[in-house]
Amino acid sequence: MPTPMGCLCIFVIIVIAVGILLFGVYVNSSHPKLPCIGVESASLNSLRMNDSSRLSGEWNINLTFTNPNNGWNEASYNTISISILYNNEHNQTLLASTQLAPFSKKDDGTVLKQVQLKMDLHDEEIERSFSSGAVNFEIEMSTSVRFTGAFDFLKEYSLKVVCNPLTIKLSPGSSKWVLAQGLLTCESTPSSE
């Protein structure tokens, strides 16, 4: 039979363990890590260039959104604005833009979102760059993400996300342009709300 001193020691150890656990939950809930956003794949289909330097085609992009908070926080994304840009020496040209509907992710798994964008523009420089066999683009996204954690902690960030360079190349034996590199990890710049 344990002595009163032994029972007190066990009680103190349990209190300390519970305190450490609660402190860990508090820290993880009140200081969430930003989501990891990337481009898993991208392709440009039905690319057409006509004599008047008119360029048209359809982008198919798979974006990944990973919540790195090990289930401590649910990540809820507001509407995500997505733009594809072409950078030259002097300026940026907007090729296409669209929006993704809001969604949430509780655990630390990855959500895959497919995005389709149609482009139709007049730009001789972009048309010339396609003749080289590989072209660099950039994806820009803006959204706000809200983290909801234990003890009703709430943290919200506005995010600007840049995926650069998005290099596509002509797929051998086809007219399809595909992502030249593997998964492209994007850079997120937050501001607290």
Secondary structure, DSSP 4 states (H G I P E B T S, - for coil): ---HHHHHHHHHHHHHHHHHHHHHHHHHHHSPPPPEEEEEEEEEEEEEE-TT-EEEEEEEEEEEEE--STTSEEEEE--EEEEEEEE-SS-EEEEEEEEEPPEEE-SS-EEEEEEEEEEEEE-HHHHHHHTTSEEEEEEEEEEEEEEEEGGG-EEEEEEEEEEEEEEEEEPTTSS-EEESSSPEEPEEEEEE-
